[in-house]
Amino acid sequence: MEKIGKISAIVISVMVVISGIASTAIAYDSNNPWIGTVKWSIPADTSFTVTFAGSQTQINFTASSKTQNEIEPDGQDAANNIPIITIENTGNTELDFLINLTSDKPSWAELKGKATPEIGSAFDISTVGFFIYNISAGGNTSLYLWTNITNAPAGDTERTMMISSYVS
């Protein structure tokens, strides 16, 4: 019992010494000013809005035949610089946007996308998708889409498109 008392006394003494060292005040004066760090921590806001052209509420490709190229979605008019979608960065940091499908597209369809109205060098959109880079806070970007279809069956076929934001 006496041994436990001595150990307790040593532990308490060490704790008193350590707390005394930790709370020691240091005096400052005009020759020795206090210098410290002031830090602001602002979380990245990666929010954005998606606005469709005209009265559109989804992306609709309306073909006139079962094989056709460069079909624009209803509401888009690339010749007059009207994209199907405008993405606005409403957050507080520069963003990249990934555009992709959440499941495989039909084997008879090609889907192309680009941030500018020229179809040349447009990116294939699939489950892998493509990025639009470096959109500043408060800035926006366009999304133009086209589809090519080959021997498409009659009727409606749908897929889900996803647009995700990432800090640049």
PALO-632593 format. One record per residue: x, y, z of N, C-alpha, C in turn; residue in one letter. Coordinates in pm, whole numbers, always signed. Example, Ala and Ser with C-alpha at 12.3 -4.5 7.8 and 13.67 -1.06 7.14 Angstrom:
PALO-632593
BAVO      n_x      n_y      n_z     ca_x     ca_y     ca_z      c_x      c_y      c_z   residu
BAVO    +1319     -569     +780    +1230     -450     +780    +1320     -330     +780        A
BAVO    +1285     -225     +708    +1367     -106     +714    +1290       +3     +787        S
//
This chain:
PALO-632593
BAVO      n_x      n_y      n_z     ca_x     ca_y     ca_z      c_x      c_y      c_z   residu
BAVO      +81     -119       +0       +0       +0       +0      +86     +126       +0        M
BAVO     +197     +121      +78     +287     +234      +86     +350     +262      -50        E
BAVO     +379     +156     -127     +439     +171     -260     +342     +242     -354        K
BAVO     +215     +208     -348     +113     +272     -433     +101     +419     -397        I
BAVO     +109     +452     -269     +103     +591     -225     +219     +672     -279        G
BAVO     +341     +613     -280     +458     +683     -332     +445     +705     -483        K
BAVO     +397     +604     -555     +379     +616     -700     +275     +724     -730        I
BAVO     +165     +726     -653      +62     +827     -673     +117     +966     -648        S
BAVO     +199     +980     -544     +258    +1109     -512     +350    +1156     -624        A
BAVO     +427    +1065     -682     +517    +1099     -793     +437    +1141     -915        I
BAVO     +332    +1066     -949     +248    +1098    -1064     +185    +1235    -1046        V
BAVO     +131    +1262     -927      +68    +1392     -901     +171    +1504     -911        I
BAVO     +290    +1482     -859     +396    +1584     -866     +433    +1614    -1011        S
BAVO     +448    +1509    -1092     +480    +1528    -1233     +369    +1607    -1303        V
BAVO     +246    +1575    -1272     +133    +1645    -1335     +131    +1792    -1295        M
BAVO     +160    +1822    -1172     +163    +1961    -1125     +273    +2037    -1197        V
BAVO     +392    +1976    -1210     +503    +2041    -1278     +469    +2067    -1425        V
BAVO     +412    +1966    -1492     +376    +1980    -1634     +271    +2088    -1652        I
BAVO     +168    +2091    -1568      +64    +2192    -1582     +119    +2331    -1554        S
BAVO     +214    +2341    -1465     +277    +2470    -1437     +357    +2520    -1556        G
BAVO     +427    +2429    -1623     +506    +2466    -1742     +412    +2507    -1855        I
BAVO     +302    +2431    -1874     +212    +2457    -1985     +139    +2589    -1971        A
BAVO     +116    +2634    -1848      +39    +2756    -1831     +126    +2876    -1797        S
BAVO     +254    +2865    -1813     +344    +2976    -1785     +320    +3088    -1885        T
BAVO     +298    +3207    -1836     +277    +3323    -1922     +411    +3380    -1965        A
BAVO     +419    +3424    -2087     +540    +3487    -2138     +509    +3634    -2157        I
BAVO     +592    +3718    -2108     +571    +3863    -2120     +621    +3913    -2254        A
BAVO     +545    +4004    -2314     +582    +4066    -2441     +593    +4215    -2419        Y
BAVO     +671    +4279    -2501     +683    +4424    -2494     +715    +4477    -2633        D
BAVO     +746    +4606    -2644     +770    +4666    -2775     +891    +4607    -2847        S
BAVO     +983    +4551    -2772    +1100    +4488    -2834    +1078    +4339    -2860        N
BAVO     +975    +4284    -2803     +947    +4141    -2815     +796    +4123    -2832        N
BAVO     +741    +4159    -2949     +595    +4150    -2967     +548    +4005    -2985        P
BAVO     +423    +3982    -2949     +364    +3851    -2975     +338    +3840    -3125        W
BAVO     +372    +3727    -3182     +346    +3699    -3322     +276    +3565    -3328        I
BAVO     +159    +3560    -3392      +83    +3436    -3401       +8    +3428    -3532        G
BAVO      -59    +3319    -3553     -130    +3292    -3677     -279    +3316    -3660        T
BAVO     -338    +3381    -3758     -483    +3396    -3767     -525    +3313    -3888        V
BAVO     -620    +3224    -3868     -658    +3131    -3976     -808    +3137    -4000        K
BAVO     -846    +3147    -4126     -985    +3137    -4167    -1003    +3005    -4241        W
BAVO    -1098    +2924    -4202    -1125    +2796    -4268    -1263    +2804    -4333        S
BAVO    -1264    +2809    -4463    -1388    +2820    -4540    -1405    +2691    -4620        I
BAVO    -1512    +2617    -4598    -1529    +2494    -4676    -1559    +2526    -4823        P
BAVO    -1516    +2440    -4912    -1544    +2456    -5055    -1693    +2429    -5079        A
BAVO    -1758    +2519    -5148    -1898    +2503    -5186    -1898    +2462    -5333        D
BAVO    -1937    +2340    -5362    -1933    +2287    -5499    -2072    +2284    -5563        T
BAVO    -2160    +2375    -5521    -2296    +2375    -5574    -2300    +2436    -5715        S
BAVO    -2402    +2394    -5790    -2420    +2445    -5926    -2566    +2430    -5965        F
BAVO    -2606    +2503    -6068    -2741    +2489    -6122    -2733    +2442    -6267        T
BAVO    -2839    +2378    -6312    -2851    +2332    -6450    -2978    +2393    -6506        V
BAVO    -2963    +2467    -6616    -3077    +2532    -6680    -3089    +2480    -6822        T
BAVO    -3211    +2438    -6859    -3235    +2387    -6995    -3271    +2502    -7090        F
BAVO    -3249    +2478    -7218    -3286    +2575    -7321    -3438    +2586    -7329        A
BAVO    -3486    +2708    -7345    -3629    +2731    -7364    -3714    +2668    -7256        G
BAVO    -3815    +2595    -7299    -3908    +2532    -7204    -3875    +2385    -7179        S
BAVO    -3758    +2340    -7222    -3722    +2198    -7205    -3703    +2165    -7057        Q
BAVO    -3736    +2043    -7022    -3715    +1994    -6885    -3634    +1865    -6884        T
BAVO    -3601    +1817    -7003    -3516    +1700    -7019    -3454    +1705    -7157        Q
BAVO    -3367    +1611    -7186    -3298    +1608    -7315    -3374    +1511    -7405        I
BAVO    -3436    +1566    -7509    -3515    +1485    -7603    -3454    +1492    -7742        N
BAVO    -3413    +1377    -7793    -3368    +1368    -7932    -3484    +1313    -8013        F
BAVO    -3529    +1386    -8114    -3640    +1342    -8198    -3587    +1318    -8338        T
BAVO    -3581    +1192    -8379    -3526    +1155    -8510    -3636    +1154    -8615        A
BAVO    -3597    +1173    -8739    -3693    +1165    -8850    -3682    +1031    -8923        S
BAVO    -3578     +953    -8889    -3564     +820    -8948    -3483     +733    -8852        S
BAVO    -3474     +601    -8881    -3404     +511    -8790    -3253     +520    -8799        K
BAVO    -3201     +585    -8904    -3057     +612    -8917    -3042     +759    -8951        T
BAVO    -2972     +829    -8863    -2958     +973    -8881    -2837    +1021    -8799        Q
BAVO    -2768    +1123    -8848    -2651    +1176    -8779    -2672    +1320    -8733        N
BAVO    -2598    +1355    -8632    -2594    +1491    -8577    -2731    +1546    -8542        E
BAVO    -2810    +1466    -8475    -2941    +1512    -8429    -2918    +1595    -8302        I
BAVO    -2970    +1717    -8302    -2962    +1801    -8183    -3085    +1774    -8096        E
BAVO    -3073    +1790    -7966    -3190    +1774    -7881    -3287    +1890    -7902        P
BAVO    -3414    +1864    -7876    -3516    +1968    -7884    -3474    +2086    -7797        D
BAVO    -3483    +2206    -7852    -3448    +2328    -7777    -3307    +2377    -7803        G
BAVO    -3216    +2289    -7840    -3079    +2332    -7870    -3073    +2385    -8013        Q
BAVO    -2994    +2489    -8033    -2971    +2543    -8167    -2824    +2586    -8174        D
BAVO    -2737    +2489    -8204    -2593    +2516    -8204    -2556    +2625    -8304        A
BAVO    -2626    +2632    -8417    -2596    +2732    -8518    -2615    +2874    -8464        A
BAVO    -2703    +2890    -8365    -2728    +3021    -8304    -2680    +3028    -8159        N
BAVO    -2585    +2940    -8125    -2523    +2940    -7991    -2623    +2924    -7876        N
BAVO    -2719    +2834    -7894    -2815    +2804    -7788    -2792    +2659    -7745        I
BAVO    -2726    +2640    -7629    -2700    +2504    -7581    -2825    +2442    -7520        P
BAVO    -2828    +2311    -7512    -2939    +2244    -7444    -2933    +2271    -7294        I
BAVO    -2812    +2281    -7238    -2795    +2302    -7094    -2691    +2410    -7069        I
BAVO    -2718    +2493    -6970    -2619    +2586    -6916    -2596    +2547    -6771        T
BAVO    -2470    +2524    -6737    -2432    +2487    -6601    -2369    +2610    -6537        I
BAVO    -2423    +2654    -6422    -2368    +2770    -6353    -2305    +2728    -6221        E
BAVO    -2184    +2769    -6199    -2113    +2743    -6074    -2162    +2844    -5971        N
BAVO    -2247    +2800    -5880    -2302    +2888    -5776    -2225    +2875    -5645        T
BAVO    -2118    +2800    -5647    -2035    +2781    -5529    -1932    +2891    -5513        G
BAVO    -1832    +2864    -5428    -1731    +2965    -5397    -1590    +2926    -5441        N
BAVO    -1580    +2826    -5528    -1449    +2780    -5574    -1457    +2735    -5719        T
BAVO    -1345    +2735    -5787    -1341    +2690    -5926    -1377    +2542    -5933        E
BAVO    -1461    +2507    -6030    -1510    +2369    -6040    -1483    +2308    -6177        L
BAVO    -1472    +2176    -6176    -1475    +2094    -6297    -1608    +2020    -6294        D
BAVO    -1662    +1990    -6411    -1788    +1916    -6419    -1769    +1789    -6501        F
BAVO    -1816    +1677    -6447    -1814    +1549    -6517    -1954    +1522    -6569        L
BAVO    -1965    +1495    -6699    -2093    +1462    -6762    -2085    +1317    -6807        I
BAVO    -2176    +1234    -6758    -2175    +1094    -6797    -2315    +1033    -6789        N
BAVO    -2330     +916    -6849    -2452     +837    -6836    -2435     +741    -6718        L
BAVO    -2544     +708    -6652    -2536     +618    -6537    -2549     +471    -6578        T
BAVO    -2583     +447    -6703    -2585     +310    -6756    -2549     +315    -6904        S
BAVO    -2514     +201    -6960    -2469     +197    -7100    -2577     +250    -7194        D
BAVO    -2533     +321    -7298    -2627     +370    -7399    -2662     +253    -7493        K
BAVO    -2770     +266    -7569    -2805     +159    -7663    -2694     +138    -7765        P
BAVO    -2680      +17    -7813    -2573      -16    -7908    -2589      +59    -8040        S
BAVO    -2708     +103    -8072    -2735     +171    -8198    -2719     +324    -8188        W
BAVO    -2681     +374    -8070    -2672     +519    -8051    -2532     +564    -8012        A
BAVO    -2494     +679    -8063    -2374     +751    -8022    -2422     +879    -7956        E
BAVO    -2359     +919    -7848    -2395    +1045    -7783    -2268    +1128    -7772        L
BAVO    -2274    +1251    -7820    -2158    +1341    -7822    -2192    +1467    -7743        K
BAVO    -2088    +1524    -7681    -2108    +1647    -7605    -1988    +1736    -7611        G
BAVO    -2012    +1866    -7591    -1903    +1964    -7596    -1952    +2093    -7531        K
BAVO    -1858    +2172    -7482    -1892    +2301    -7421    -1908    +2412    -7524        A
BAVO    -1875    +2384    -7649    -1889    +2482    -7756    -1981    +2426    -7865        T
BAVO    -2036    +2512    -7952    -2139    +2467    -8046    -2091    +2393    -8171        P
BAVO    -1962    +2365    -8183    -1914    +2292    -8301    -1908    +2144    -8268        E
BAVO    -1968    +2061    -8349    -1970    +1916    -8322    -1834    +1852    -8344        I
BAVO    -1752    +1913    -8431    -1618    +1858    -8455    -1543    +1842    -8323        G
BAVO    -1481    +1733    -8302    -1406    +1695    -8182    -1491    +1691    -8055        S
BAVO    -1621    +1672    -8071    -1707    +1654    -7953    -1669    +1523    -7885        A
BAVO    -1692    +1516    -7756    -1655    +1398    -7676    -1767    +1295    -7674        F
BAVO    -1728    +1169    -7673    -1827    +1063    -7654    -1875    +1068    -7510        D
BAVO    -2004    +1055    -7492    -2060    +1049    -7357    -2109     +907    -7335        I
BAVO    -2057     +847    -7230    -2094     +711    -7193    -2094     +706    -7042        S
BAVO    -2080     +587    -6987    -2069     +577    -6841    -1937     +635    -6793        T
BAVO    -1838     +648    -6883    -1711     +711    -6849    -1727     +863    -6851        V
BAVO    -1791     +918    -6952    -1817    +1060    -6961    -1697    +1144    -6997        G
BAVO    -1714    +1276    -6982    -1606    +1370    -7010    -1616    +1487    -6913        F
BAVO    -1505    +1559    -6898    -1497    +1674    -6807    -1503    +1805    -6884        F
BAVO    -1565    +1904    -6821    -1552    +2044    -6859    -1476    +2106    -6742        I
BAVO    -1362    +2168    -6771    -1270    +2211    -6667    -1274    +2360    -6638        Y
BAVO    -1236    +2392    -6513    -1201    +2528    -6469    -1311    +2632    -6488        N
BAVO    -1427    +2607    -6431    -1535    +2705    -6434    -1528    +2782    -6302        I
BAVO    -1501    +2912    -6311    -1480    +2993    -6191    -1609    +3010    -6111        S
BAVO    -1594    +3041    -5983    -1710    +3068    -5897    -1791    +3181    -5961        A
BAVO    -1920    +3160    -5975    -2006    +3259    -6040    -2009    +3248    -6191        G
BAVO    -1922    +3166    -6249    -1915    +3149    -6394    -2011    +3041    -6442        G
BAVO    -2017    +3024    -6573    -2102    +2919    -6628    -2038    +2860    -6753        N
BAVO    -2093    +2748    -6793    -2048    +2681    -6915    -2168    +2623    -6986        T
BAVO    -2155    +2606    -7115    -2261    +2548    -7197    -2236    +2399    -7215        S
BAVO    -2343    +2327    -7241    -2333    +2186    -7280    -2418    +2166    -7404        L
BAVO    -2348    +2135    -7514    -2413    +2105    -7640    -2408    +1954    -7659        Y
BAVO    -2516    +1896    -7709    -2525    +1751    -7729    -2571    +1720    -7871        L
BAVO    -2526    +1606    -7919    -2570    +1553    -8048    -2577    +1401    -8035        W
BAVO    -2661    +1340    -8118    -2663    +1194    -8123    -2660    +1149    -8268        T
BAVO    -2598    +1035    -8289    -2601     +964    -8416    -2669     +831    -8388        N
BAVO    -2762     +793    -8473    -2830     +663    -8455    -2817     +581    -8584        I
BAVO    -2806     +451    -8566    -2794     +360    -8680    -2888     +243    -8659        T
BAVO    -2988     +235    -8747    -3085     +126    -8744    -3153     +115    -8606        N
BAVO    -3196     +228    -8553    -3261     +233    -8422    -3402     +175    -8429        A
BAVO    -3441     +101    -8328    -3577      +46    -8325    -3679     +158    -8296        P
BAVO    -3802     +139    -8340    -3908     +237    -8314    -3939     +241    -8164        A
BAVO    -3986     +355    -8117    -4025     +370    -7977    -3930     +461    -7901        G
BAVO    -3955     +472    -7773    -3874     +558    -7685    -3773     +474    -7608        D
BAVO    -3653     +525    -7595    -3548     +463    -7514    -3490     +573    -7427        T
BAVO    -3473     +545    -7299    -3423     +646    -7206    -3300     +599    -7131        E
BAVO    -3216     +694    -7098    -3101     +672    -7010    -3093     +793    -6917        R
BAVO    -3023     +778    -6807    -3007     +888    -6711    -2869     +950    -6729        T
BAVO    -2867    +1081    -6741    -2741    +1155    -6751    -2715    +1218    -6616        M
BAVO    -2586    +1224    -6580    -2548    +1281    -6452    -2441    +1388    -6474        M
BAVO    -2453    +1500    -6403    -2351    +1606    -6404    -2304    +1620    -6260        I
BAVO    -2175    +1601    -6237    -2118    +1609    -6104    -2013    +1719    -6099        S
BAVO    -2000    +1785    -5984    -1898    +1890    -5968    -1783    +1841    -5883        S
BAVO    -1665    +1894    -5914    -1542    +1861    -5842    -1459    +1987    -5829        Y
BAVO    -1392    +2004    -5717    -1303    +2119    -5700    -1188    +2105    -5799        V
BAVO    -1162    +2212    -5876    -1056    +2211    -5977     -921    +2190    -5916        S
//
